[in-house]
Amino acid sequence: MSSTNGGENAALLRSGRVIFAMVNAALAVETLVMVHDHSHSLGPQYDVLPVLPWLPAIPWLAYLFGAVWILCSAGLLLEGTRRASSWVLGALLFVCTLVLEVPKNAANIGDISLRTLVFEPLSMACLAFLLPGRDKIPAFLDRASRYLLAISMIIFGVDHFLALGFIANLLPGWIPWHVFWVAFFGVGFIAAGISIALDVLLRWGAGSLGLMFGIWVLTLHLPRVLGLYGIPGAPHNPNEYSSLFIAAALWGGLWALAGYQRSPARN
């Protein structure tokens, strides 16, 4: 690999790690804020926090989860603690996905919204596992995380076609050709998922997909949170903040993945 490509990979890796870590810290802070608000209003035993991974609003559980999440996010920024932090964060998100989200989707397997709530935290868990870099994690964890991440991206792509009209209506009016862009990004999801699974053109597949999420952050999610699109209640809706942070986390995590250096085959 040329020195130019090596420098570009390193830059992608660094920027992706920083974005991923900072956004996870933001999600942790949102968790702590929301559990405080909910514990003073709705009954916690009947409520869930509108924050990834949609924890029950049980104060001690949410405070513990948020505290661990913040510590892991900070640890991702430091070389000496990055691997341990990524494994703890990945395991935390993975277990929460299995325990909290999979049963809901299993009860209504055709619900695209519930399916999305499974594969968003699963994708973030996989990206957390991969964050230390290819040569610093076991080969089985690298392969398993890439395969699960690839499946998630392919499912997102298929769902773009299953909900073509609905997703097209979510795009702001100043963007032309709504249906075309939804279909285009659906194909992009599927192609990038195959690239990640096969480890073929990984830098281009993950990097392009990360760029797509970055564009969505800047053109769709951030303006909604700021109230620029005139959507009633959007600036005060915690779900809008969660969607913003999730998209940004996938942006950063995929760019970090794109910065992987290709290494000799391992057993």
N, C-alpha and C positions, 0 to 999 in steps of 0.2 A: 504494500500500500504506500502511495506517495506521501511525502511529508505534508503536502497541501491537504490531502484527504484526511490524514491523521489529525491535523490541526482542526479541521472542520468537525470531525467526529468528537474531538475533545471538547470543543466549544458547545456542540449540541448536548453532550453528556452533562457538562457543568450547568448549562442554562436549564436543561430539563430537570435535573436534580433540585435546583433551587426553586423552580416553579412548583414542582411536586411537593417539596417540603413546606413551602410557605402556604400553599393552598390547604394542605392537610392541617396545618396549624390553624388556619381560618375556620375550617370545619369543626375543629375541636373547640374553638372559642364559641362558635355558634351553638354547639351542643350545650356548653355551660350556660350560655345566656338563655337558651330556650328552656332548659330544665328549671331554671329559676323562675321564668315567666309562667310556665305551666304549673309548677308546684303551688303557685299562688292563685290559680284560677280553676282549671279543670281537674277532676279527680285523676291522679297519676295512674291508678290501676286500670283506667279505661282509656288511656290516651297514649299516643306515641309522639315522639319528637320528629318534626319535619326536617330531619337532618340525616344525612347518610351515616350509618345504615338503618335509619328509622327505628331507633331504640325505643323501648317502652319508657314513658316519662316517670321512671322510678328514680327519685333524686340520688340515692347513694350509688346506684348503678351508673347513671349518666355522668355524675361527677367523677367517679373512678375511671370510666371510659374516656372522658374528656381529658383528665389529667395524664393518663397513659398516652393518649393520642398526641398531646402537646410535647411530652418528653420524647416520643419517637420522632416527631417532626423535627425537633431541634437536633436530635441525634443523627438524622439523615444528612445534615450539613457538615458533619465532622467526620474525617477519615477514620478516626479511631473507634467511633461508635456507629458508623453507618451500617455495617452488616448486621449487628445485633438489633439495631433499631428497625431496619427494614424487615427482618424476620419476625419481630414482635408485631409490628404494624400489619404485615401481610397476614400473619396468623389470626390476628384480632379481626380483621375485615373478612377473612375467609370463614371463620367460625360464625361470625354474626350473619353472614350471607346464608350459610347452611341452616342455622337455627331460626333466624327471624324471617327470612325472605323466601327461601325455597318452599316451605310448607304452604305459604299463601298462594304461590304460583301453582303448586301441585294441585291445589283444590280447584283452580280455574286455569287450566293449562293454556287456554287460548287467549287469555287476556294479555295484550301487548304491554300495557302499563305495568302490570305485575311482573311480567318477564323482564322489562327494563330494570325494575328495582332489584332483580336478582343479578343481572349481568353488569350493572354499574359498579357495585361494591366488589364483585368478583374480579372485574377488570382492574380495579385499583389495587386489590390484593395481589394479583399477579405482577403488576408493575412494581409494587413495593418489594416483592421477592427478587425481582430482576435488577433493582436499582443499584446494588453494590457493583455490578459489572460482571461480565461473563466469566472471567477468570477467578472470581472471588466467591462463587457459589457452586454447590455440587452440580454435576452435569444433569442428574435426574430432575433437580429443581428447576434448572434452566429450561429443560425440555417440557416438563409438565406445565410450568407457568406460561411458556410461549404457546403451547397447545390450547390451554384454557382461555388465554387472551385471544387467540385466533378464533376460537369458537364463538366467543363473545362478540367480536367484531363482525363475523359473518352473520350472526343472528341479528345484530343491529342493522346490517345491510339488507337482509331479507325483510325485516320489519319495516324498513323504509318503503318497500314496494307494497307490503300488505296494508300500510296506512298512508298511502301516497297522497290522497286528497287531504286527510286530516293534517299531516305534517306541512303540506304546502300552504294551508291556511294560517300556519303559525309564522310564516315568513313576513317581514314588514313589507309594506306596499312599495317602497322605493327599489326593492330588488325585483327585477323582471324575471319572467319565465320560471315561476315557482315550481311547477311540476317537473320541469327539466332538471332543476338543481337538486330536487329531492331524489330523483332517479339517478342522477350523476353521482351524488354522494353515496347512494346505496351501492352502486357498482364499486365505488372507491373503498367502501367498508369491506366488501367481499374480497376484492383484489388484495388489499392490504392484509386481511386476515390470512389469506393463502400464503402471501409473502412471509408473514411472521411464522406461520406453522412450518413451512418448508425451509426457513432460514435462507431464502433466495431473495436477493436485492432487499435485504432487511432494512438497510439504511434508508432506502427510498420509500419502501412501504410504510415503515413506522414513522419516518420523518414527514411524509406527505399527509398521513392521517393525523399526526400531531398538529401540523399546520392547519388542517381543516378545523380541528377543535379550536385552535387559536383564533381563526377567523370567526368562528361562531361566538366565541367569548366576546370579541370586540364589536361584532355587528348585530348579534342577537341578544345574548344574555346580559351583558353590561348595560346596554341602553334600556332594557326592560327594568333592571334594578334601579337605574337612575331616573325612571319615569319618562324617558324621552319618546316612547311610543304611545303614550297616553292610555296604557292599559290600566283599568281601574284597580286600585289596590296593589299593583305590582311592586312599588317601592317598599311596601310594608309587609309583603308576603314572604315568609321564611323559605317557602318552597322555591321562590325565584332565586334567593341567595344560594340555596343548596344546589340548584341547577347550574348556577354560575360557577361555583367552586368545583363541582364535579367535572364540568367541561374543562375547566382550567387544569385540574389534576390530571385528566387524561391527556391534555396537551403536553404538560410537562413530562409525564411519565413516558409517553411515546417518543418524545424527543430524546430523553435519556436512553431509551432502548435503541433509538437510531444511532446513538453515539457508541454503541457496543463495538469493540474491536474484534474482528474475526480472529479466532484462535484455532490452533490445531484440534483435530477431532479428539474427543475424550470418551472414555468408557463410561 
